[in-house]
Structure formats: C-alpha cells, structure tokens
Amino acid sequence: EAEVAQSPRYKITEKSQAVAFWCDPISGHATLYWYRQILGQGPELLVQFQDESVVDDSQLPKDRFSAERLKGVDSTLKIQPAELGDSAMYLCASRDELSSYNEQFFGPGTRLTVL
Amino acid sequence: SQQGEEDPQALSIQEGENATMNCSYKTSINNLQWYRQNSGRGLVHLILIRSNEREKHSGRLRVTLDTSKKSSSLLITASRAADTASYFCATSYGQNFVFGPGTRLSVLP
C-alpha cells in the first residue's frame, strides 16, 4: 500500500542550528501539506503545496522557516536557525485532489528536539 | 485559532464500553473528518461526513453531524484496548483543513 515517507524520524539539534526535513508523498498526489504538532495539541498547518506552487503559507514563520517542492513531487522543510520553541512533531500529508473522498494521508512524522 | 474543538480532552473507559467524543466548530464547512493518532505516530483517517449528511457508519464507528449546532460526534462501540489513541476532528472548507486539539482515549483491559 502506498505511503507518505518522511525522514528523518527523529532529529535532535542545538538552538541556532539549521535542520531540514524531507517528505515524499504518495505518487500522483498533487497536494502536499506540512503540519507542526506540539505535544498534546492538534496539527497546525504550516504550508500547503499544489504541485510545485505554494497555496497557503500564511502560518509559516518565514523569518526562519522555508519550504520547497521544486519538481512538484517530494518536499523539504527547513528551519534556520532553530529555536527551543520549535521542538515538535513535523507531519507531512498528501491528498489526491481528484478524489471525491478528500482524505489526507499522513506520514509518520519527524520528531524534532531543540536543545 | 483552531476551528474544531474536541470534548472531552481525555476519556478513560473499560474495554467493551462505548466511547463518545464531540467536536464543535465555528464556521461553515464542506465536510468534517475524524482522524486517529497513536502515540508518536502520524494521523490515520477514520471517516468523513459531508455537510449534507447527518450520520455515517464504518464498522464500529458512528459519526453524526449537526450543522445547525455546528457540532459532530464520534461514537466507538465495543471499545478495545487497541482503540487507545488520540482522536482529532478536522473541518474542511475548500482545500484547507483545520484540526482540533484532540481527545485522548484510554481503553483499559
């Protein structure tokens, strides 16, 4: 069964360092989402892509966060410099916008710890 | 602020009992979805209910939607220890999804 892949699964870094997360959506899914989930809370959307274009990045802290999906397939989320408050789970999801079911498929997430 | 708000925040029941979780939202929606998240894992889609539907079933899951009250409920019947997880409602308008803070369900054997 097709799955959304994310790497790394875990990342520990010191504040002020740069980190990057990678996501490979389900093949054929044009829509890709990056979410941040703080422990005990629900996922919050950071950025949404339609193919290689950003659809919504209104909640992305653009002074330190960047996201790209250059060829409209896999995507990278970068944080530079990392801050203590960035410790969270970073989830990637993809969706087939042609499907009437509107379901998002989530990857396993990257757990970031900033020391 | 988040669109959906689940209630209760935490729920603990015995195996075999039913579990009911509620979700309230603030604005008009196209559909509402429920997801499950096991500890430290990604979310898994459970069920979707469209704004013109009032009730849907999927196995041991039953979802209701009351658009006049802007609320939804998720019922898990005959709960099992494996149902222990966090449950989130996600409201959708267009391509945007907004998740609530979730209900943490513990099913005790």
Interface residues (C-beta under 8 A of the other chain):
Chain A: V4 T31 Y33 Y35 G40 Q41 G42 P43 E44 L45 Q48 Q50 V55 D56 M89 L91 A93 E97 Y101 N102 E103 Q104 F105 F106 G107 P108 G109 R111
Chain B: Q2 G4 N30 N31 Q33 Y35 G40 R41 G42 L43 V44 H45 L48 F88 A90 S92 Q95 N96 F97 V98 F99 G100 P101 G102
